[in-house]
Amino acid sequence: MTTPQPALLIAGHGTRDEAGAEAFRDFVRELGRRHPELPVAGGFIELSPPPLGEAVTELVDRGVRRFAAVPLMLVSAGHAKGDIPAALAREKERHPGISYTYGRPLGPHPSLLNVLERRLEEALGTEGRTPGDLADVTVLLVGRGSTDPDANAEVHKAARLLWEGRGYAGVETAFVSLAAPDVPSGLDRCVKLGARRIVVLPYFLFTGILPDRVRQQTEGWAAAHPEVEVRSADVIGPEPELLDLVMERYEEAIKGDLRMNCDSCVYRIALPGFEDKVGMPQQPHFHPDDDGHHHHGHGHHHHGSHSHAH
């Protein structure tokens, strides 16, 4: 008899915003509808029901012994690095005999960058139609913000990948809490860089208190700077790309295929302007002082086949 596939457990941040919590619960239900063959449950680390432990209990009551936990989070901060693993370890003590693997956070995946690009297009409307229009647009990507520098750096990585090959004047970064620059400082910075039109793009999955705060702060700043055109874009939302990406993270977790940053590797994924690089064999890298022969101990072939890094 075949072993059933591991169940899927979705772990969310939690929010005091009822609409945001409901958006998460809806998303989990939709995943379950799309994958009737798979037990799917979801819960929160804090602030909103159901708690993650309740979701695990629900799966165990349905006969589940093995599951993969996927954090429904764009970046790996304290929640994804510490709180979820701690919560899962606690569940393992409560339910002897269960086992789980843990997937990685969602961003900055190319399919999410495509959704962000769509949100920018919607915010710009007809004025975002030509390359000339886009060259006038500075994007301010606003992340949640963390005390973890690595998590904040991930938002910068997303900003850089969003900028690459898409023709915007620039993509700057700001944070809504716990990290600088805040939204008004981020907007000031855009102006110092010569921005004529700014679109503030929240780097958030669903509606909630923090994305609302981004919009309020943007509107407040815009009212004080009538000479600058500022628009607010929407959050990512429960798009088909997001549903597919969660399943990609699930597959990766159950196969144990946890790769480093290959999602945004130009040799694996068609990124705008670099499509010709996908699947290219990697050439050894010679320095100008090389005579073309590999001497032992030179170590210049570390750029060799890209595949060994994965």
N, C-alpha and C positions, 0 to 999 in steps of 0.2 A: 504494500500500500504506500502511496506517495505521502511524504510529510507535507502537511499544509504549509502554504507560504506564511512567513511571519506576519503578524498584524502590523498596522501602521498607527503609531501614537504621535499626534501633533502637539508640540509644546509651544504655548504662546506666552508673551510677556505678561499680559494682564493690563487692564486699563480701568480707570474710574468712569470712563465714558460708556454708557450703556449701549449706544449705537455701535461703538467700536468693538465691544465684547460680543454683541450680536453678529457683527460682520464676521468675526472669527468663527463663532459657532455655526453660522450659515455655511462658511467655507468648508468646515469639517464635514458637515452634512452633505454638501455637494460632492466632496471627494468620495464619500461613502456611496453616494448614488452612482457616481461614474465607475466605481470599482466594486460591484456587488460581490465579487469573489473574495474580497479582502475585508476582514474586520477593521474598521477605522474608528478611532476615538480621539478626542482632543481635550486638553485642559490647560489651565494657566498656572504660572509660578506664583502669582500674587494678584491682589486687588479685585479680581472678578471670578465668578463661578463659571464652570466647575473647576475645582483645583485639579492639578495633574494626577494626584493620587486617586481621585474619584474616577478619572478616565482609565487608569490602570485597572482598578477594581472592576470597572465595566467590562474591560477586555477579558480579565481573568474569569469573570462570571460567564462569559460566552465561551469558555473552554480554551482560551488562548494561553499558550505557554511561552511562545517566543514572539518578540515584537521588535520593530525598528522604530526608534524615536527620532523624529525630524523636528528641529527647532524652526518654528515659523517666524524667523528673524532674519533681517538683512545682514547684520554684522554679528560677529562673535565677541560679545562683551562679557561682563560678569555673569549674566544670566546663562548664556550658552556655555561658558567655560566652567562655571562653578555650580550655579544653583540647580540647573537641570540634572547634571550628573549626580549631585548630592541627593536630589529628590528621587532619582531612579534607584540609587543605592539603597535608599530608605524603603522603597517599594519592594526591592528584592528581599529585604529582611521580612517585610510583612507578608510576602507571598513566596514562600520557599518553592523552588522548582521553576521559577520563571527565569528566562534569560533574554537579554536584549542587546542590540547594537545601537550605536548612536551616530546619526548622520550629521552633516555639517550645515552651517547656515546658508542662506539662499544667495546672497549677493556676492560680488557684482557679476551676475550671470548675463551673457549676451541677450537672452530673451527678456530679462528685466530691463536691460538698457533700451531695448526696442519699445517696451511699454513706456518708459520714461520719455523717450523721444516722441511718442504719440501724445503724451500729456503736454509736452512743450508745444507741439503742433496745434493742439486744441486751444491752448492758452493764447497762442499767437493769431489763430484764425487765418484770415486771408492775407495778413501781413507777413506770414512766414513762408511764403510760397517759393521765393527764388533764392538762389545762393547769395545774391546781394543782400536780401532781407536778413538772412541768417547771420551774415558777416557783421551785422549791426547789433546782434543779440548777445548779451552776456547772461549766462545762466548762473543763479546762485542755488546750488544743491544744499539743502538743509537736512542734516542728520539729527538723530536723537541726542547724541552727545553722551560721553561716558567719562568716568575717571580713568578708564583703561586707554592708554595712548594708542595701543595696537588697534582697538576698535575704532578710534577716531581716524587712524590712518587708513582703515578700510573704506571710510566714506570718501577720503581723498582719492583712493584708488578708483572708486566708482566714478568720481567726477572726471578723472583723467580719461578713463575708458569711454565716458559719455562724450567727451570733447573730441577724442581721436577720430579724424576722418569725417566728422559731421558738419564742419563749416561754421560753428558758432564762434563769435569773437573770443569767448573764453568760458570756462566753467569754473566758478569759484566755489568755495566750501564754507559753510557756517553750521552752527549747532544750536539747538533750541534749549539745551540745558547742560550743565556740568562741564562744558568745554568752550573755549574761545576759538574763533570769534563768534559772538552771538549774532542774531539776525540783523539788528541795526548796524553793527560794526561790519558785518559781511557786505551789507548794501553800501556803506561808506567806502569800503575797499573797492567795490566794483566801480564806483564813481571816480575814485582816484586813478583807476586804471583806464579811465576814459569811456566808461560804459554810457551808451546813449539810451538803450532799451534793455531793461532787465526783466527776466522771468524768474520768479522764485519757485523752485521745484522741491516739494517736500519728499525726502527720501524715507517714506513710510509706506507700509503695506496697506493699512486701513485707516479710516477716519478715527479721530480720537482727540483727547485733550491737547496733546502736544502739536499735532498738525493744525488744530484750530488756533493754537497760540502762534504758530508760524504765520498764519494768515493775518491774525490781528496785528502782530508786530510789523508785518509788511505794510498793512494798510496805514498804520500809525506813522511809519517812516515816510511812506509815499505822500501822505497829507502834508508833512513838513517839508517835502522836496518836490513841489509841483512841477519843477523844470525837468524832472526825470520821469520817463514813462516806465511804470512798474506794473507787472501783471503777476497774478498768482496761478500756479498750475495745481492740478488735483493730485491726490495720493495715487499709488499704483492700483489698488483695488483688486477684487477677486477675478482677475483676468484669466482666460484660458492658459496663457503662458505661465501664470503662477501655479495653477493646478497641475500642469505638466511638469513644472520644475520640482514641485514637491515629490512627485512620483519618481523623477530622476534621482533626487536625493535619497529616496527610499530604496530604489534599486541598488544604488551605490553602496548604501549602508548594509544591505543584506548580502551583497557580494563581497563586502570588505574592501571595496575599491575606493578607498578614501585618498583622493589625489590632492596634491598641493594646489597650485594656482592654475591648473590646466584649463579651467573654464574660460579664462581670458587669455590663454596662450594663443598667439597669432598662428602657430603651426597646427593647432587643432580646431580652431573655430574661425569662421569667416568674419573678421572684424572689418568695419567699413574702410575701404581703401587698401586693405591688406589681403583681400580674398585670394590672391594668387599664391599666398604662402602656405595655405592649408595642405598638409600632407607632404610638404617639401622635405626631401632628405636633407639632413643637416650636414653642412660641410665642416671639416676640421678648420680651425681658425689659425692662420699663420700670422705671426708678428713680422713687421718689416725687417727686423734684424735676423729673422730665420733665413737659413740658406735653403729652405725647402725640404731638408731632411730632418726626420724626427730623431733627435738624440735622446737616449734614455735620460730621464731626470729633467728634461725641458718642461714637460707637463703642459705643452700647448695644445694637447688634443682634448682638453676638458670640455670644449664646446662641441665635441663630436656628436654622435647620435643623440637627438633630443630625447629619445624614448627612455634612456637609462635613468633620467631624472624623475621619471614617474613611477 
